[in-house]
Amino acid sequence: MHELGVVFEVIKTVKNFVDKNGLTKVDTIVLQIGELSSMIPKYIHECFPAAIDGTEFEETKLEIEIIPAEAICKECKYVFNILRHKSECPRCESLEWGMLSGKEFSIKEVIAC
């Protein structure tokens, strides 16, 4: 489960941000995870308590926003969800598309004071 290592890196990044900006308390960490990311949101949530145990972030909440797996059809330029439409453009049935979103993994927001 590589999610635990990733969550530790998120906490480390947030700690650096907190220290650099003189913040005292982090209420919430908001992550964005793409539908096609190698990170599984359920496992990220499950690993989070272990990563913050015994740290200054023990009371911090975790929110995860899912970024849809969207592509643009190279034939008709229609934007569609490639998971919902099984990689086929629902407008023209082309299998030629370019990825727009869905592989992201990022810290979107740190709510702190």
A tleap script that builds the chain and sets N, CA, C and O, in Angstrom:
source leaprc.protein.ff14SB
mol = sequence {
  NMET HIE GLU LEU GLY VAL VAL PHE GLU VAL
  ILE LYS THR VAL LYS ASN PHE VAL ASP LYS
  ASN GLY LEU THR LYS VAL ASP THR ILE VAL
  LEU GLN ILE GLY GLU LEU SER SER MET ILE
  PRO LYS TYR ILE HIE GLU CYS PHE PRO ALA
  ALA ILE ASP GLY THR GLU PHE GLU GLU THR
  LYS LEU GLU ILE GLU ILE ILE PRO ALA GLU
  ALA ILE CYS LYS GLU CYS LYS TYR VAL PHE
  ASN ILE LEU ARG HIE LYS SER GLU CYS PRO
  ARG CYS GLU SER LEU GLU TRP GLY MET LEU
  SER GLY LYS GLU PHE SER ILE LYS GLU VAL
  ILE ALA CCYS
}
set mol.1.N position { 0.853 -1.179 0.000 }
set mol.1.CA position { 0.000 0.000 0.000 }
set mol.1.C position { 0.899 1.242 0.000 }
set mol.1.O position { 1.411 1.652 1.042 }
set mol.2.N position { 1.078 1.821 -1.164 }
set mol.2.CA position { 1.930 2.997 -1.278 }
set mol.2.C position { 1.239 4.270 -0.806 }
set mol.2.O position { 1.881 5.312 -0.673 }
set mol.3.N position { -0.051 4.193 -0.556 }
set mol.3.CA position { -0.778 5.370 -0.086 }
set mol.3.C position { -0.240 5.896 1.239 }
set mol.3.O position { -0.210 7.109 1.447 }
set mol.4.N position { 0.183 5.018 2.132 }
set mol.4.CA position { 0.690 5.469 3.430 }
set mol.4.C position { 1.911 6.366 3.250 }
set mol.4.O position { 2.004 7.419 3.882 }
set mol.5.N position { 2.833 5.964 2.407 }
set mol.5.CA position { 4.011 6.792 2.139 }
set mol.5.C position { 3.638 8.132 1.540 }
set mol.5.O position { 4.242 9.155 1.863 }
set mol.6.N position { 2.644 8.127 0.668 }
set mol.6.CA position { 2.191 9.371 0.043 }
set mol.6.C position { 1.550 10.282 1.084 }
set mol.6.O position { 1.775 11.492 1.070 }
set mol.7.N position { 0.754 9.712 1.983 }
set mol.7.CA position { 0.121 10.517 3.033 }
set mol.7.C position { 1.185 11.120 3.951 }
set mol.7.O position { 1.055 12.270 4.369 }
set mol.8.N position { 2.228 10.364 4.268 }
set mol.8.CA position { 3.328 10.923 5.070 }
set mol.8.C position { 3.983 12.100 4.346 }
set mol.8.O position { 4.351 13.087 4.982 }
set mol.9.N position { 4.129 12.006 3.033 }
set mol.9.CA position { 4.701 13.114 2.252 }
set mol.9.C position { 3.774 14.327 2.250 }
set mol.9.O position { 4.241 15.464 2.305 }
set mol.10.N position { 2.470 14.093 2.189 }
set mol.10.CA position { 1.498 15.193 2.268 }
set mol.10.C position { 1.652 15.903 3.608 }
set mol.10.O position { 1.711 17.132 3.657 }
set mol.11.N position { 1.716 15.138 4.694 }
set mol.11.CA position { 1.864 15.727 6.030 }
set mol.11.C position { 3.173 16.505 6.122 }
set mol.11.O position { 3.205 17.597 6.690 }
set mol.12.N position { 4.236 15.963 5.577 }
set mol.12.CA position { 5.531 16.649 5.580 }
set mol.12.C position { 5.446 17.976 4.811 }
set mol.12.O position { 5.973 18.991 5.265 }
set mol.13.N position { 4.788 17.966 3.662 }
set mol.13.CA position { 4.618 19.182 2.857 }
set mol.13.C position { 3.788 20.217 3.604 }
set mol.13.O position { 4.122 21.402 3.611 }
set mol.14.N position { 2.703 19.767 4.235 }
set mol.14.CA position { 1.850 20.683 5.006 }
set mol.14.C position { 2.630 21.243 6.192 }
set mol.14.O position { 2.517 22.430 6.497 }
set mol.15.N position { 3.414 20.410 6.860 }
set mol.15.CA position { 4.234 20.874 7.997 }
set mol.15.C position { 5.188 21.976 7.548 }
set mol.15.O position { 5.329 22.989 8.233 }
set mol.16.N position { 5.841 21.788 6.407 }
set mol.16.CA position { 6.738 22.822 5.878 }
set mol.16.C position { 5.986 24.115 5.593 }
set mol.16.O position { 6.484 25.205 5.875 }
set mol.17.N position { 4.777 23.992 5.030 }
set mol.17.CA position { 3.944 25.158 4.733 }
set mol.17.C position { 3.556 25.887 6.020 }
set mol.17.O position { 3.622 27.114 6.094 }
set mol.18.N position { 3.152 25.118 7.031 }
set mol.18.CA position { 2.752 25.682 8.327 }
set mol.18.C position { 3.925 26.424 8.967 }
set mol.18.O position { 3.768 27.554 9.430 }
set mol.19.N position { 5.084 25.796 8.994 }
set mol.19.CA position { 6.269 26.413 9.601 }
set mol.19.C position { 6.690 27.677 8.853 }
set mol.19.O position { 7.016 28.690 9.471 }
set mol.20.N position { 6.681 27.612 7.540 }
set mol.20.CA position { 7.106 28.744 6.710 }
set mol.20.C position { 6.196 29.957 6.883 }
set mol.20.O position { 6.648 31.100 6.811 }
set mol.21.N position { 4.908 29.694 7.110 }
set mol.21.CA position { 3.928 30.777 7.190 }
set mol.21.C position { 3.518 31.137 8.614 }
set mol.21.O position { 2.615 31.951 8.805 }
set mol.22.N position { 4.160 30.551 9.607 }
set mol.22.CA position { 3.887 30.893 10.993 }
set mol.22.C position { 2.480 30.544 11.455 }
set mol.22.O position { 1.909 31.250 12.286 }
set mol.23.N position { 1.923 29.475 10.933 }
set mol.23.CA position { 0.576 29.063 11.315 }
set mol.23.C position { 0.643 28.187 12.563 }
set mol.23.O position { 1.670 27.572 12.851 }
set mol.24.N position { -0.460 28.139 13.294 }
set mol.24.CA position { -0.448 27.383 14.543 }
set mol.24.C position { -1.334 26.149 14.523 }
set mol.24.O position { -1.038 25.165 15.201 }
set mol.25.N position { -2.423 26.186 13.751 }
set mol.25.CA position { -3.359 25.059 13.758 }
set mol.25.C position { -3.879 24.813 12.349 }
set mol.25.O position { -4.298 25.740 11.655 }
set mol.26.N position { -3.845 23.553 11.940 }
set mol.26.CA position { -4.407 23.162 10.646 }
set mol.26.C position { -5.731 22.457 10.911 }
set mol.26.O position { -5.771 21.409 11.555 }
set mol.27.N position { -6.808 23.044 10.410 }
set mol.27.CA position { -8.135 22.467 10.591 }
set mol.27.C position { -8.407 21.360 9.572 }
set mol.27.O position { -8.880 20.280 9.925 }
set mol.28.N position { -8.100 21.648 8.293 }
set mol.28.CA position { -8.448 20.717 7.221 }
set mol.28.C position { -7.389 20.727 6.125 }
set mol.28.O position { -6.847 21.773 5.770 }
set mol.29.N position { -7.111 19.552 5.607 }
set mol.29.CA position { -6.279 19.404 4.411 }
set mol.29.C position { -7.203 18.891 3.311 }
set mol.29.O position { -7.898 17.890 3.486 }
set mol.30.N position { -7.201 19.589 2.175 }
set mol.30.CA position { -8.040 19.196 1.045 }
set mol.30.C position { -7.140 18.672 -0.074 }
set mol.30.O position { -6.258 19.377 -0.563 }
set mol.31.N position { -7.379 17.431 -0.465 }
set mol.31.CA position { -6.629 16.822 -1.561 }
set mol.31.C position { -7.522 16.697 -2.787 }
set mol.31.O position { -8.737 16.538 -2.670 }
set mol.32.N position { -6.910 16.769 -3.957 }
set mol.32.CA position { -7.605 16.472 -5.204 }
set mol.32.C position { -6.966 15.213 -5.780 }
set mol.32.O position { -5.749 15.135 -5.952 }
set mol.33.N position { -7.816 14.230 -6.074 }
set mol.33.CA position { -7.333 12.965 -6.613 }
set mol.33.C position { -8.134 12.642 -7.869 }
set mol.33.O position { -9.365 12.606 -7.842 }
set mol.34.N position { -7.427 12.410 -8.961 }
set mol.34.CA position { -8.078 12.066 -10.216 }
set mol.34.C position { -8.624 10.648 -10.203 }
set mol.34.O position { -8.090 9.765 -9.533 }
set mol.35.N position { -9.702 10.447 -10.961 }
set mol.35.CA position { -10.317 9.114 -11.047 }
set mol.35.C position { -9.341 8.060 -11.570 }
set mol.35.O position { -9.488 6.877 -11.264 }
set mol.36.N position { -8.353 8.478 -12.350 }
set mol.36.CA position { -7.377 7.540 -12.906 }
set mol.36.C position { -6.030 7.604 -12.197 }
set mol.36.O position { -5.050 7.021 -12.663 }
set mol.37.N position { -5.983 8.304 -11.082 }
set mol.37.CA position { -4.751 8.386 -10.303 }
set mol.37.C position { -4.428 7.009 -9.729 }
set mol.37.O position { -5.317 6.179 -9.542 }
set mol.38.N position { -3.166 6.783 -9.455 }
set mol.38.CA position { -2.793 5.512 -8.817 }
set mol.38.C position { -3.141 5.508 -7.326 }
set mol.38.O position { -3.014 4.480 -6.661 }
set mol.39.N position { -3.578 6.649 -6.807 }
set mol.39.CA position { -3.976 6.756 -5.404 }
set mol.39.C position { -5.456 6.395 -5.262 }
set mol.39.O position { -6.294 6.861 -6.034 }
set mol.40.N position { -5.759 5.577 -4.286 }
set mol.40.CA position { -7.142 5.169 -4.040 }
set mol.40.C position { -7.659 5.965 -2.843 }
set mol.40.O position { -7.166 5.804 -1.726 }
set mol.41.N position { -8.670 6.840 -3.082 }
set mol.41.CA position { -9.163 7.715 -2.007 }
set mol.41.C position { -9.507 6.986 -0.713 }
set mol.41.O position { -9.205 7.485 0.372 }
set mol.42.N position { -10.130 5.818 -0.809 }
set mol.42.CA position { -10.496 5.053 0.388 }
set mol.42.C position { -9.250 4.740 1.221 }
set mol.42.O position { -9.277 4.856 2.446 }
set mol.43.N position { -8.167 4.348 0.564 }
set mol.43.CA position { -6.937 4.007 1.279 }
set mol.43.C position { -6.249 5.250 1.836 }
set mol.43.O position { -5.638 5.202 2.904 }
set mol.44.N position { -6.350 6.352 1.115 }
set mol.44.CA position { -5.794 7.614 1.625 }
set mol.44.C position { -6.496 7.967 2.939 }
set mol.44.O position { -5.847 8.321 3.923 }
set mol.45.N position { -7.840 7.865 2.942 }
set mol.45.CA position { -8.612 8.140 4.170 }
set mol.45.C position { -8.217 7.186 5.294 }
set mol.45.O position { -8.089 7.600 6.446 }
set mol.46.N position { -8.026 5.918 4.960 }
set mol.46.CA position { -7.685 4.928 5.984 }
set mol.46.C position { -6.284 5.140 6.551 }
set mol.46.O position { -6.049 4.870 7.729 }
set mol.47.N position { -5.355 5.618 5.732 }
set mol.47.CA position { -3.967 5.845 6.171 }
set mol.47.C position { -3.800 7.141 6.960 }
set mol.47.O position { -2.883 7.264 7.772 }
set mol.48.N position { -4.676 8.094 6.724 }
set mol.48.CA position { -4.524 9.423 7.308 }
set mol.48.C position { -4.389 9.402 8.830 }
set mol.48.O position { -3.483 10.051 9.353 }
set mol.49.N position { -5.250 8.684 9.575 }
set mol.49.CA position { -5.106 8.680 11.040 }
set mol.49.C position { -3.732 8.194 11.511 }
set mol.49.O position { -3.186 8.729 12.476 }
set mol.50.N position { -3.177 7.193 10.843 }
set mol.50.CA position { -1.850 6.685 11.228 }
set mol.50.C position { -0.768 7.726 10.965 }
set mol.50.O position { 0.191 7.838 11.729 }
set mol.51.N position { -0.923 8.482 9.890 }
set mol.51.CA position { 0.084 9.479 9.525 }
set mol.51.C position { 0.087 10.681 10.467 }
set mol.51.O position { 1.124 11.314 10.666 }
set mol.52.N position { -1.067 10.994 11.045 }
set mol.52.CA position { -1.136 12.175 11.921 }
set mol.52.C position { -1.058 11.821 13.404 }
set mol.52.O position { -0.973 12.711 14.249 }
set mol.53.N position { -1.086 10.539 13.722 }
set mol.53.CA position { -1.033 10.098 15.116 }
set mol.53.C position { 0.253 10.590 15.785 }
set mol.53.O position { 1.354 10.370 15.282 }
set mol.54.N position { 0.091 11.254 16.920 }
set mol.54.CA position { 1.235 11.746 17.682 }
set mol.54.C position { 1.883 12.991 17.108 }
set mol.54.O position { 2.983 13.368 17.514 }
set mol.55.N position { 1.205 13.631 16.163 }
set mol.55.CA position { 1.748 14.856 15.563 }
set mol.55.C position { 0.870 16.045 15.923 }
set mol.55.O position { -0.171 15.898 16.562 }
set mol.56.N position { 1.303 17.209 15.506 }
set mol.56.CA position { 0.508 18.425 15.723 }
set mol.56.C position { -0.759 18.443 14.871 }
set mol.56.O position { -1.583 19.347 15.010 }
set mol.57.N position { -0.922 17.459 13.994 }
set mol.57.CA position { -2.074 17.410 13.093 }
set mol.57.C position { -3.144 16.415 13.539 }
set mol.57.O position { -4.026 16.062 12.756 }
set mol.58.N position { -3.073 15.964 14.787 }
set mol.58.CA position { -4.011 14.942 15.270 }
set mol.58.C position { -5.478 15.339 15.151 }
set mol.58.O position { -6.339 14.471 15.002 }
set mol.59.N position { -5.774 16.624 15.214 }
set mol.59.CA position { -7.163 17.088 15.117 }
set mol.59.C position { -7.530 17.526 13.697 }
set mol.59.O position { -8.650 17.976 13.456 }
set mol.60.N position { -6.606 17.396 12.775 }
set mol.60.CA position { -6.819 17.860 11.402 }
set mol.60.C position { -7.731 16.900 10.646 }
set mol.60.O position { -7.599 15.680 10.743 }
set mol.61.N position { -8.664 17.487 9.888 }
set mol.61.CA position { -9.578 16.697 9.062 }
set mol.61.C position { -9.000 16.576 7.652 }
set mol.61.O position { -8.204 17.409 7.217 }
set mol.62.N position { -9.410 15.540 6.963 }
set mol.62.CA position { -8.999 15.324 5.580 }
set mol.62.C position { -10.230 15.327 4.691 }
set mol.62.O position { -11.206 14.626 4.961 }
set mol.63.N position { -10.178 16.119 3.632 }
set mol.63.CA position { -11.230 16.110 2.614 }
set mol.63.C position { -10.586 15.723 1.294 }
set mol.63.O position { -9.462 16.127 0.993 }
set mol.64.N position { -11.307 14.943 0.518 }
set mol.64.CA position { -10.808 14.535 -0.793 }
set mol.64.C position { -11.838 14.906 -1.850 }
set mol.64.O position { -13.015 14.563 -1.743 }
set mol.65.N position { -11.374 15.610 -2.866 }
set mol.65.CA position { -12.196 15.941 -4.024 }
set mol.65.C position { -11.741 15.044 -5.176 }
set mol.65.O position { -10.546 14.926 -5.449 }
set mol.66.N position { -12.695 14.425 -5.836 }
set mol.66.CA position { -12.380 13.549 -6.962 }
set mol.66.C position { -12.450 14.363 -8.258 }
set mol.66.O position { -13.441 15.039 -8.535 }
set mol.67.N position { -11.374 14.280 -9.039 }
set mol.67.CA position { -11.314 14.961 -10.332 }
set mol.67.C position { -11.731 13.943 -11.397 }
set mol.67.O position { -11.120 12.881 -11.508 }
set mol.68.N position { -12.773 14.261 -12.184 }
set mol.68.CA position { -13.238 13.302 -13.181 }
set mol.68.C position { -12.201 13.028 -14.272 }
set mol.68.O position { -11.383 13.884 -14.607 }
set mol.69.N position { -12.260 11.815 -14.814 }
set mol.69.CA position { -11.374 11.417 -15.911 }
set mol.69.C position { -11.997 11.900 -17.215 }
set mol.69.O position { -12.838 11.221 -17.805 }
set mol.70.N position { -11.579 13.068 -17.651 }
set mol.70.CA position { -12.159 13.654 -18.854 }
set mol.70.C position { -11.162 13.680 -19.996 }
set mol.70.O position { -9.959 13.861 -19.808 }
set mol.71.N position { -11.711 13.493 -21.185 }
set mol.71.CA position { -10.905 13.512 -22.404 }
set mol.71.C position { -11.614 14.369 -23.439 }
set mol.71.O position { -12.803 14.664 -23.319 }
set mol.72.N position { -10.857 14.763 -24.462 }
set mol.72.CA position { -11.445 15.487 -25.583 }
set mol.72.C position { -11.269 14.631 -26.833 }
set mol.72.O position { -10.175 14.148 -27.126 }
set mol.73.N position { -12.346 14.459 -27.547 }
set mol.73.CA position { -12.327 13.667 -28.766 }
set mol.73.C position { -11.516 14.401 -29.833 }
set mol.73.O position { -11.718 15.594 -30.061 }
set mol.74.N position { -10.605 13.691 -30.480 }
set mol.74.CA position { -9.771 14.307 -31.519 }
set mol.74.C position { -10.539 14.505 -32.823 }
set mol.74.O position { -10.116 15.275 -33.686 }
set mol.75.N position { -11.660 13.814 -32.965 }
set mol.75.CA position { -12.465 13.934 -34.184 }
set mol.75.C position { -13.459 15.092 -34.101 }
set mol.75.O position { -13.472 15.967 -34.966 }
set mol.76.N position { -14.295 15.095 -33.051 }
set mol.76.CA position { -15.374 16.096 -32.974 }
set mol.76.C position { -15.186 17.127 -31.866 }
set mol.76.O position { -16.009 18.030 -31.713 }
set mol.77.N position { -14.107 17.000 -31.091 }
set mol.77.CA position { -13.757 17.943 -30.013 }
set mol.77.C position { -14.714 17.917 -28.822 }
set mol.77.O position { -14.715 18.850 -28.018 }
set mol.78.N position { -15.513 16.886 -28.696 }
set mol.78.CA position { -16.432 16.744 -27.570 }
set mol.78.C position { -15.655 16.317 -26.322 }
set mol.78.O position { -14.781 15.454 -26.398 }
set mol.79.N position { -15.973 16.918 -25.180 }
set mol.79.CA position { -15.346 16.558 -23.905 }
set mol.79.C position { -16.256 15.551 -23.194 }
set mol.79.O position { -17.456 15.781 -23.044 }
set mol.80.N position { -15.666 14.431 -22.759 }
set mol.80.CA position { -16.474 13.382 -22.140 }
set mol.80.C position { -15.675 12.646 -21.065 }
set mol.80.O position { -14.446 12.699 -21.034 }
set mol.81.N position { -16.406 11.958 -20.186 }
set mol.81.CA position { -15.787 11.148 -19.135 }
set mol.81.C position { -15.433 9.792 -19.736 }
set mol.81.O position { -16.309 9.040 -20.164 }
set mol.82.N position { -14.129 9.489 -19.762 }
set mol.82.CA position { -13.707 8.262 -20.439 }
set mol.82.C position { -14.076 6.993 -19.666 }
set mol.82.O position { -14.160 5.920 -20.262 }
set mol.83.N position { -14.292 7.093 -18.383 }
set mol.83.CA position { -14.714 5.914 -17.617 }
set mol.83.C position { -16.185 5.594 -17.879 }
set mol.83.O position { -16.556 4.440 -18.089 }
set mol.84.N position { -16.999 6.621 -17.863 }
set mol.84.CA position { -18.429 6.434 -18.089 }
set mol.84.C position { -18.732 5.947 -19.509 }
set mol.84.O position { -19.681 5.198 -19.736 }
set mol.85.N position { -17.909 6.388 -20.449 }
set mol.85.CA position { -18.177 6.075 -21.855 }
set mol.85.C position { -17.204 5.051 -22.427 }
set mol.85.O position { -17.090 4.914 -23.645 }
set mol.86.N position { -16.504 4.334 -21.557 }
set mol.86.CA position { -15.614 3.233 -21.949 }
set mol.86.C position { -14.637 3.635 -23.044 }
set mol.86.O position { -14.417 2.896 -24.004 }
set mol.87.N position { -14.058 4.816 -22.884 }
set mol.87.CA position { -13.016 5.329 -23.787 }
set mol.87.C position { -13.502 5.606 -25.209 }
set mol.87.O position { -12.695 5.773 -26.123 }
set mol.88.N position { -14.813 5.655 -25.388 }
set mol.88.CA position { -15.362 5.938 -26.719 }
set mol.88.C position { -16.163 7.230 -26.664 }
set mol.88.O position { -16.978 7.426 -25.763 }
set mol.89.N position { -15.929 8.107 -27.626 }
set mol.89.CA position { -16.670 9.370 -27.666 }
set mol.89.C position { -18.160 9.071 -27.814 }
set mol.89.O position { -18.556 8.373 -28.747 }
set mol.90.N position { -18.991 9.588 -26.909 }
set mol.90.CA position { -20.427 9.317 -26.985 }
set mol.90.C position { -21.104 10.054 -28.145 }
set mol.90.O position { -22.227 9.724 -28.528 }
set mol.91.N position { -20.422 11.039 -28.690 }
set mol.91.CA position { -21.008 11.804 -29.791 }
set mol.91.C position { -20.719 11.151 -31.148 }
set mol.91.O position { -21.635 10.950 -31.945 }
set mol.92.N position { -19.451 10.822 -31.413 }
set mol.92.CA position { -19.094 10.307 -32.752 }
set mol.92.C position { -18.527 8.885 -32.731 }
set mol.92.O position { -18.204 8.332 -33.782 }
set mol.93.N position { -18.406 8.293 -31.541 }
set mol.93.CA position { -17.920 6.927 -31.331 }
set mol.93.C position { -16.441 6.727 -31.665 }
set mol.93.O position { -15.984 5.593 -31.808 }
set mol.94.N position { -15.707 7.807 -31.786 }
set mol.94.CA position { -14.275 7.708 -32.052 }
set mol.94.C position { -13.542 7.193 -30.813 }
set mol.94.O position { -13.953 7.442 -29.680 }
set mol.95.N position { -12.463 6.480 -31.054 }
set mol.95.CA position { -11.598 6.024 -29.964 }
set mol.95.C position { -10.331 6.867 -29.877 }
set mol.95.O position { -9.422 6.552 -29.109 }
set mol.96.N position { -10.274 7.916 -30.648 }
set mol.96.CA position { -9.127 8.828 -30.659 }
set mol.96.C position { -9.444 10.024 -29.769 }
set mol.96.O position { -10.317 10.831 -30.088 }
set mol.97.N position { -8.732 10.131 -28.657 }
set mol.97.CA position { -8.994 11.222 -27.716 }
set mol.97.C position { -7.709 11.607 -27.011 }
set mol.97.O position { -6.725 10.867 -27.016 }
set mol.98.N position { -7.743 12.776 -26.407 }
set mol.98.CA position { -6.625 13.258 -25.595 }
set mol.98.C position { -7.089 13.461 -24.163 }
set mol.98.O position { -8.186 13.961 -23.917 }
set mol.99.N position { -6.254 13.075 -23.237 }
set mol.99.CA position { -6.577 13.178 -21.809 }
set mol.99.C position { -6.571 14.640 -21.364 }
set mol.99.O position { -5.631 15.375 -21.665 }
set mol.100.N position { -7.608 15.059 -20.654 }
set mol.100.CA position { -7.678 16.413 -20.091 }
set mol.100.C position { -7.445 16.409 -18.583 }
set mol.100.O position { -6.715 17.251 -18.059 }
set mol.101.N position { -8.061 15.471 -17.899 }
set mol.101.CA position { -7.930 15.412 -16.441 }
set mol.101.C position { -8.236 14.002 -15.956 }
set mol.101.O position { -8.812 13.181 -16.671 }
set mol.102.N position { -7.827 13.751 -14.704 }
set mol.102.CA position { -8.159 12.479 -14.088 }
set mol.102.C position { -6.984 11.741 -13.487 }
set mol.102.O position { -7.174 10.735 -12.804 }
set mol.103.N position { -5.760 12.222 -13.728 }
set mol.103.CA position { -4.583 11.560 -13.163 }
set mol.103.C position { -3.943 12.375 -12.036 }
set mol.103.O position { -2.879 12.014 -11.533 }
set mol.104.N position { -4.580 13.454 -11.647 }
set mol.104.CA position { -4.011 14.370 -10.657 }
set mol.104.C position { -3.941 13.767 -9.256 }
set mol.104.O position { -4.725 12.897 -8.877 }
set mol.105.N position { -2.980 14.266 -8.524 }
set mol.105.CA position { -2.923 14.073 -7.076 }
set mol.105.C position { -2.247 15.321 -6.539 }
set mol.105.O position { -1.058 15.540 -6.771 }
set mol.106.N position { -3.007 16.140 -5.819 }
set mol.106.CA position { -2.421 17.391 -5.329 }
set mol.106.C position { -3.074 17.838 -4.027 }
set mol.106.O position { -4.192 17.450 -3.688 }
set mol.107.N position { -2.324 18.669 -3.319 }
set mol.107.CA position { -2.876 19.338 -2.144 }
set mol.107.C position { -3.547 20.594 -2.677 }
set mol.107.O position { -2.871 21.515 -3.136 }
set mol.108.N position { -4.854 20.636 -2.619 }
set mol.108.CA position { -5.597 21.781 -3.142 }
set mol.108.C position { -5.593 22.934 -2.150 }
set mol.108.O position { -5.438 24.097 -2.523 }
set mol.109.N position { -5.770 22.586 -0.868 }
set mol.109.CA position { -5.991 23.639 0.123 }
set mol.109.C position { -5.576 23.160 1.508 }
set mol.109.O position { -5.726 21.987 1.852 }
set mol.110.N position { -5.057 24.088 2.286 }
set mol.110.CA position { -4.771 23.856 3.695 }
set mol.110.C position { -5.531 24.935 4.454 }
set mol.110.O position { -5.222 26.121 4.339 }
set mol.111.N position { -6.523 24.519 5.227 }
set mol.111.CA position { -7.314 25.469 6.008 }
set mol.111.C position { -6.675 25.538 7.387 }
set mol.111.O position { -6.701 24.574 8.152 }
set mol.112.N position { -6.101 26.696 7.687 }
set mol.112.CA position { -5.313 26.840 8.917 }
set mol.112.C position { -5.425 28.249 9.467 }
set mol.112.O position { -5.956 29.150 8.818 }
set mol.113.N position { -4.910 28.420 10.684 }
set mol.113.CA position { -4.855 29.752 11.290 }
set mol.113.C position { -3.550 29.925 12.033 }
set mol.113.O position { -3.307 30.981 12.616 }
savepdb mol mol.pdb
quit
